[in-house]
Amino acid sequence: MAILKVIEVLANSDKSWEDATNNAVEQAAKSVNNIRSVYINEQSAQVKDGKVTEYRVNVKITFEVI
């Protein structure tokens, strides 16, 4: 039986929400092993002068505890 744990991570990108999600997973993988999945909990963006300048995600990352 596998034991799974979930952490919540905030990340951003100046390119896209997908890139922000990848950034969250890459940073989490530096200190967390056995990542199984990522769930995008919330998306938002910063706007300046009528243009999106930053994409932000709040994700839940699930990993197996060994």
Residue, then its C-alpha position, 0 to 999 in steps of 0.5 A: m500500500a502506498i502512502l501519498k502526501v500532498i503539498e501546496v506550491l505557488a509559482n509564477s512565469d512571464k510566459s504562461w500558466e503551463d510554464a508556471t506549473n512546470n516551474a512549480v514541479e521543477q522546484a518541488a522536485k529539488s527537495v521532494n522525491n517520487i512526485r506522482s501528480v500535480y493538480i492546478n488549484e487556482q490560476s491568476a495573472q498580473v496585469k500592467d498597462g492592459k497586458v498580462t505580465e505574469y501568470r501565477v498558479n497555486v498547485k497541489i503536488t502529490f508524492e509517494v512517501i517511502 
